[in-house]
Amino acid sequence: MSTPAYYTEEGFKKLQEELHRLKTVDRPHISQQIADARDKGDLSENAEYHAAKEDQGLLEARIAKLEEVMASARIVDADQMDTSKVYIHCTVKVRHTITDTHKNFTLVAESESDIKVGKISVSSPIGKGLLGKMVGEIAEVLTPAGSTRFEIIEITR
């Protein structure tokens, strides 16, 4: 079994919806594509058949991965979170120590990350650097662009 991933209720529901769609919409669609391609004759030279079979393999792998993730998922109640330190599902306001700019990040599971809205994965370099820090502490973050320092200004749910 894989290590647990922590999700919000909303994030876990999105996983359930994706799995449901893959099983009830995409799987029957690919099965129909395979059947249609099979009806066209010689399978050894049928590119449509081979493409559909490859798509089926990728779909089944995605379904298996989602089922594995969901089996080990833990839903975190944000109302029960301790905001004295940065943890998953906390929103943290930071100050870049060099540019003196402020940013807000919400730490989430990898599948919920969306940098455009400030949701970063706890397994990302910034997420790892911020985890466990308290207000006033400096987080040294190693990114592909080099080392960056953030001061923790505020932690909220």
PyMOL commands that set and color helices and strands:
alter all, ss='L'
color gray80, all
select helices_A, chain A and resi 9-38+43-45+47-72+78-80+110-112+115-117+125-130
alter helices_A, ss='H'
color red, helices_A
select strands_A, chain A and resi 5-7+73-75+91-96+102-108+119-121+138-143+146-156
alter strands_A, ss='S'
color yellow, strands_A
deselect
rebuild
show_as cartoon
